[in-house]
């Protein structure tokens, strides 16, 4: 699970799916 600045803006649920 990569924590990106963009992922922070997204919802926690999307954060798990987002791995860019």
LUMDOVEX-637752 format. One record per atom (N, C-alpha, C): x, y, z; atom name. Coordinates in nm, 2 decimals. Each point is the difference from the previous one (the first is absolute). Example, Ala and Ser with C-alpha at 12.3 -4.5 7.8 and 13.67 -1.06 7.14 Angstrom:
# residues 2
REC     c1     c2     c3 at
REC   1.32  -0.57   0.78  N
REC  -0.09   0.12   0.00 CA
REC   0.09   0.12   0.00  C
REC  -0.04   0.11  -0.07  N
REC   0.09   0.11   0.00 CA
REC  -0.08   0.11   0.08  C
END
This chain:
# residues 20
REC     c1     c2     c3 at
REC   0.09  -0.12   0.00  N
REC  -0.09   0.12   0.00 CA
REC   0.09   0.12   0.00  C
REC   0.00   0.07  -0.11  N
REC   0.09   0.12  -0.01 CA
REC  -0.08   0.13   0.04  C
REC   0.06   0.07   0.09  N
REC  -0.07   0.13   0.05 CA
REC   0.05   0.11  -0.09  C
REC  -0.08   0.05  -0.09  N
REC   0.04   0.11  -0.08 CA
REC  -0.08   0.12   0.04  C
REC   0.05   0.12  -0.03  N
REC  -0.07   0.13   0.03 CA
REC  -0.14   0.00  -0.06  C
REC  -0.01  -0.06  -0.12  N
REC  -0.13   0.00  -0.07 CA
REC  -0.09  -0.10   0.07  C
REC   0.05  -0.11   0.05  N
REC  -0.08  -0.10   0.07 CA
REC  -0.06   0.06   0.13  C
REC   0.08   0.09   0.06  N
REC  -0.06   0.07   0.12 CA
REC  -0.12   0.08  -0.03  C
REC   0.00   0.06  -0.12  N
REC  -0.12   0.08  -0.04 CA
REC  -0.12  -0.10  -0.03  C
REC   0.03  -0.11  -0.05  N
REC  -0.11  -0.10  -0.03 CA
REC  -0.05  -0.06   0.13  C
REC  -0.11  -0.07  -0.01  N
REC  -0.06  -0.06   0.11 CA
REC   0.08  -0.12   0.05  C
REC  -0.01  -0.04   0.13  N
REC   0.08  -0.11   0.05 CA
REC  -0.02  -0.13  -0.08  C
REC  -0.13  -0.02  -0.04  N
REC  -0.03  -0.12  -0.08 CA
REC   0.08   0.00  -0.13  C
REC   0.01   0.11  -0.06  N
REC   0.07   0.01  -0.13 CA
REC   0.15  -0.01   0.03  C
REC   0.04   0.05   0.11  N
REC   0.14   0.00   0.03 CA
REC   0.06  -0.15  -0.01  C
REC  -0.08  -0.09   0.05  N
REC   0.04  -0.14   0.00 CA
REC   0.02  -0.05  -0.14  C
REC  -0.09   0.05  -0.09  N
REC   0.00  -0.05  -0.14 CA
REC   0.11   0.07  -0.08  C
REC   0.02   0.13   0.04  N
REC   0.10   0.08  -0.08 CA
REC   0.14  -0.04   0.05  C
REC   0.08  -0.05  -0.10  N
REC   0.14  -0.04   0.03 CA
REC   0.09   0.06  -0.11  C
REC  -0.03   0.12  -0.05  N
REC   0.08   0.06  -0.10 CA
REC   0.12   0.07   0.06  C
END
